[in-house]
Amino acid sequence: GEIPVLVVSEETSVHAELACVRSPLAGWITVRDVECEAESDGKRGAKTDEETYVCRQMIFSCNPQAVQSEVKIRLPAAKNEGSRPPEFLFCQSTCAYHLAIAAAFALLPEETLSRDAPQKPTLVASLLGLGGGVLAQLLVCLFGASFELHLACVDLDPVVLQLATQFFAFHEAPPTLTATVDDALAFVERLPAHSQDVLVVDINNSASSSALTCPSEAMLQANVLECMRTKLRPGGILLFNLLSRCPQSKREIIGRLTSIFSFVSAFSMPADVNELIVCGTAPPSHVATPADLQARLDALFSAVGEDLSKVGADDARMLAAEKSTWRGWSQRWRILENSKREDTDMSST
């Protein structure tokens, strides 16, 4: 699953129910379109003579209050329905967490992001937990023109991959984008040592009795974290969404991370419910303050925007050019140090 902080609203107006499929792992999986705001005029459920905007959602019956995946879609007018396919607006993200992950790429080493060489730099990443494939598509849209991107997606549930392909326009494009039905732990264990620039853990905790919503408790075991650390290249980063209702549990998790990784930082989300945790084998060079990160973000997305303009990817180019969006993430970022972390946690309990 993807986005535990996107919750099902009682006020949601359903545009269409598209599928309800039984999964041996997630119960019933529902795919539906709900009305959403159009980018152009901000009207809810906006319609014109030419098109309708909806948000397509994936919801699991085992966690019915959470939206696992969501993407904005531009539907053609009814008179054109058969002649024009829906347009998936992956770069008009409805999920702040996904944008934070894109911003975290600015914490990669300068040599990884360098554009001095004549060929595009290689960027190897793995995404554990596919959902509708929305995050994967966003990363490919944003970074595919600037990097020789190799993004491997893994999900344990074959039904999820089937629905992502059928209803969320997810499609493999090797070697840039691949998908595998596999156990995430087994997949990580098989990865070559020091092979990953970015590892993203996007797997929710299925134990409903636990205070930890995300990530899965299995991915936070010390031996698993140590295994993932060994898979990172020098300067590589491990990313995961941390959402826990228990301050003590959160303290213990952060303490475990700082004992294994030499660099741990966090992006707070606008709703202040969850955080994107960034772990690395070494602190990023010349990035010690939000101002340092802002400079990195400006440089990264300015270059990405230039590359996207050359290939005519307008939606992605416009997202890369939104300086206020990326600078906002620099203000939400902090390095987690023991003394600061203890002060923060004491004030929140």
Summary of the structure (lengths in Angstrom):
residues: 349
radius of gyration: 19.7
end to end distance: 29.0
largest distance: 62.3
contacts: 1128
relative contact order: 0.12
helix: 35%
strand: 30%
